[in-house]
Amino acid sequence: MWERVKSFLARYGELWRNQSRVKKVAWISSLISILIVVGVVTYLTTRVQYGVLFTDLSDADAGSVAETLKSEDIPYKLGDDGKTILIPQDKVNQTRIDLAVDNKLPDSSTGFELFDNTSVMTTDEDRKVMYQRAVTGELERAISSLNEVQKAKVMLVMPSQSVFSDSGNAKKAKASIVLTLKSGGISSEAVQGIRSLTTGAIEGLTQDNVKIIDSNGNLLTGSGGGNSSSGYNTKYMRIEKAYETNMEAKVKKLLTPIYGANKVRVSIDLSLNFDSIENKSTTYSNPSIRSESEESTGNDTAASGESANNATNATASSSSSGDGSYSRTVNNELDTQVTKTISAPGAIKRMTASVIVDDDLSETDRQRIQSIIQTAVGYNQGRGDTINVQGIDFAKRNRSTTSKTKKTAIKNNFIWVYIIGAIGILVVIGAIVFTVMRIRKNRNDEYYDDYDGTIETDEAQKTNSDVINSVVEEVKPKKDLEKRKNKVAEDENARKFADEHPEVVAELLKAWMKEK
């Protein structure tokens, strides 16, 4: 076996030594190119693509998840100052499922599944603590599921109940809730709903004993019901924001067909009056006669009368004499109209609007746009409304989304793999073609060198003989001058024939060499 290996190495070593320098360089270049291409392709196809497992983690949650990943031998990387954990893209979904099954998700609350694995050695006190933890976890899950809440933390105080304790002096249950809100805040109705949900889940808990704050420390609940000033402020801010967004959309809808989708920027600021105003007015119409009566007795009369301004505006007159009397009564009715007007809150006190167009606007165009906006938003100069329109060139920047960037990066990776592979293949093919061409050229050069060498040798011999003949002729007597001239002429004719018919001369020389 060893002999065969030595024979193999010796044979190919001899073959390598017989190669020319150009061939050796070509073979080495081809081998290096192949190794580079294989290495680059292997790196690009086998490198780990990392995906996001969790983001916006606290230090404790990040440490817990990292410890779990270490125990499972899953490679990971930290980003965003330790708030983001990345793992191989193909393991993201499975890892999340595994962590959820093991109840190891960050900020995961434990509910009544605590009682799934209770031991016979569990005491009543342990069960009370477990029950409180379970109720806390279920409340956190329920509150966190609301659209306006990102995360919730619930803390309960549940005093122990005893049959010997006085119900009037017993301690009350209390609850404190910390909410991490999404952008836009939370409405007072949602706060009241959270209070009702909490009181319904805990026996003996009243709404007065439920305190709710946000992550900034703002109290979202008042001392009594759920209608706190903070809740009202949040509600009014949401109304203003919705009103402003609606007006901005109306202006964009008018200007977008003219200048383009990304050529217009609109900002509208409203100041709304949320005061409820009640006005009451009373009007009276002309009096009308409702009833009239007359009464008279006797013959002689002496008249007297008076007007009574009462509710019916009655007028009475009377007269009397020694033998009789006369009386007349008129009852007047007044029509009364009472008007009660309540102004709905949310009226616009003042409006300011700014519009920027990605174009150079002339004064005429600017006035036209301003007129369109005034009509669209209900401009009122008496309120002090202002509208500003400017034409300014926007900065050109890349507006690609994160998802498009990721897709483009992945696509570019595959494109680079193909490009590098194609370059490597072209390099190998070029090296092979270059080597083959060099070999063929060397063979042709060797053939023509042999052929030209034969001709040059014959010509050199012929030239040497001419030189010798010329020397001999120089020492010959002058009587041989004529003969030498004839010889030179013959030689000249022979050279001309060789120049005109090189193929014939070459064949003739080959024939002479074979004969020799």
Protein Blocks (a to p, Z undefined) as FASTA:
>chain_A
ZZmmmmmmmmmmmmmmmpcfklmmmmmmmmmmmmmmmmmmmmmmmpccdddfbghiafkl
mmmmmmmmmmnopacddeehhiaccddfklmmmmmmmmmmnopaghiacdfklmmmccfk
lcfklmmmmmmmmmmmmmmmmmmmpmkbmbdcdddddddddfkbcfklpccddddddddd
dehiaafklmmmmmmmmmmmpghiafklpccddfkopafbdfklmkdfklmmmmmmmmmm
mmmmmmmmmmmmmmmmmnojklcccdddddddfbdcddddddddddddfbdcdddedjbd
cddddddddfkopacdddddfkbccddddddddddddddddddehiafbdcddddddddd
dfklmmmmmmmmmmmnopafknopacdddddddddddfbdfklmmmmmmmmmmmmmmmmm
mmmmmmmmmmmmmmmmmmmmmmmmmmmmmmmmmmmmmmmmmmmmmmmmmmmmmmpcfklm
mmmmmmmmmmmmmmmmmmmmmmlmmmmmmmmmmmZZ
